Amino acid sequence: QVQLVESGGGLVQPGGSLRLSCAASGSIFRIYHMGWYRQAPGKQRDLVAAITTGGSTNYADSVKGRFTISRDNAKNTVYLYMNSLKPEDTAVYYCTADRSNAYAPQGFWGQGTQVTVSS
């Protein structure tokens, strides 16, 4: 079992930046593939980015070149750096962890953090 707690969401203007953090506890962080999903009102929950235990990453086409996922195994934390934010990035962002699914981890979920991009 792993517990995930997201932080760093908030209100930002279009073109701005945010850094989301997800702190993991309860298990050995480095053995989990990690991911970020998002869900906008009335829409399905979609994968934004994922990072494997080895550090390989993959991104949704809509965020490539703007978002960066990284992990710090010493701090049991995964980050999502979001640049050039657009109103369509507004959503609740969820952190995930998975022992086996490397490219769309969904085994464990955090509670989510709201990101609102608006002027």
C-alpha positions in Angstrom: 0.0 0.0 0.0 1.1 3.5 -0.7 -0.5 6.8 0.3 -0.3 9.8 -2.0 -0.8 13.4 -1.2 -0.8 16.1 -3.9 0.0 19.8 -3.4 0.8 22.9 -5.4 -2.5 23.5 -7.2 -4.1 26.9 -7.5 -5.2 29.7 -9.7 -2.8 30.9 -12.4 -3.1 33.2 -15.4 -2.8 31.8 -19.0 0.9 31.5 -19.9 1.9 31.0 -16.3 3.5 28.1 -14.5 2.8 25.8 -11.6 4.7 23.0 -9.9 2.6 20.1 -8.5 4.1 17.8 -5.9 3.0 14.4 -4.8 4.4 12.9 -1.6 4.3 9.2 -1.1 4.3 7.2 2.1 3.6 3.7 3.4 5.8 1.8 1.0 9.1 1.8 -0.9 8.7 4.7 -3.3 11.3 3.7 -5.8 9.5 0.5 -6.8 6.5 2.3 -8.1 5.9 3.8 -11.5 4.3 7.2 -11.0 1.8 9.2 -13.0 -0.4 12.3 -13.1 -3.9 12.3 -14.4 -6.4 15.1 -14.8 -10.2 15.5 -14.9 -12.0 18.5 -16.1 -15.7 19.1 -15.3 -17.9 16.8 -17.4 -14.9 15.0 -19.0 -13.2 11.7 -18.4 -10.1 11.4 -16.4 -7.0 11.3 -18.7 -3.4 10.5 -18.3 -1.2 13.6 -18.4 2.3 12.2 -17.8 4.0 9.1 -16.3 7.5 8.2 -15.1 8.8 4.7 -14.7 11.0 3.4 -11.9 13.9 3.8 -14.3 13.1 7.4 -15.1 11.5 7.0 -18.6 8.7 9.4 -19.2 5.7 9.7 -21.5 3.2 12.5 -22.0 -0.2 13.2 -23.4 0.1 15.0 -26.8 -1.7 18.0 -25.4 1.0 18.7 -22.8 4.2 17.7 -24.7 6.8 20.5 -24.6 5.0 22.3 -21.8 4.8 19.8 -18.9 7.7 17.9 -17.3 7.3 15.0 -14.9 10.2 14.1 -12.5 10.8 12.1 -9.4 13.0 12.3 -6.4 13.4 8.9 -4.8 15.3 10.3 -1.8 12.3 12.5 -1.0 9.6 10.0 -2.0 8.1 12.7 -4.2 7.0 13.1 -7.8 6.6 16.5 -9.5 4.7 17.9 -12.4 6.2 21.1 -13.8 3.6 22.9 -15.9 4.6 25.8 -18.1 2.7 27.9 -20.7 -0.6 27.0 -19.0 -3.8 27.3 -21.0 -7.4 27.6 -19.9 -8.0 24.0 -21.2 -5.4 22.8 -18.6 -8.0 23.6 -15.9 -8.8 20.4 -14.0 -8.3 18.4 -10.9 -4.9 16.7 -11.1 -4.4 13.3 -9.5 -1.2 11.6 -8.6 -1.0 7.8 -9.2 1.3 4.9 -8.4 1.5 1.4 -9.7 3.9 -1.6 -9.2 3.3 -3.1 -12.7 1.7 -0.6 -15.1 4.6 1.6 -16.2 3.0 3.8 -18.8 -0.5 4.4 -17.3 -0.1 3.8 -13.6 -3.5 3.5 -11.9 -3.0 1.2 -8.9 -3.2 3.9 -6.2 -4.6 7.4 -6.3 -4.2 10.6 -4.4 -7.1 12.9 -3.5 -6.4 15.4 -6.2 -5.5 19.1 -6.4 -7.3 21.8 -8.3 -5.6 23.7 -11.1 -7.4 26.7 -12.5 -6.0 28.6 -15.5 -7.9 31.9 -15.9 -7.4 35.6 -16.3 
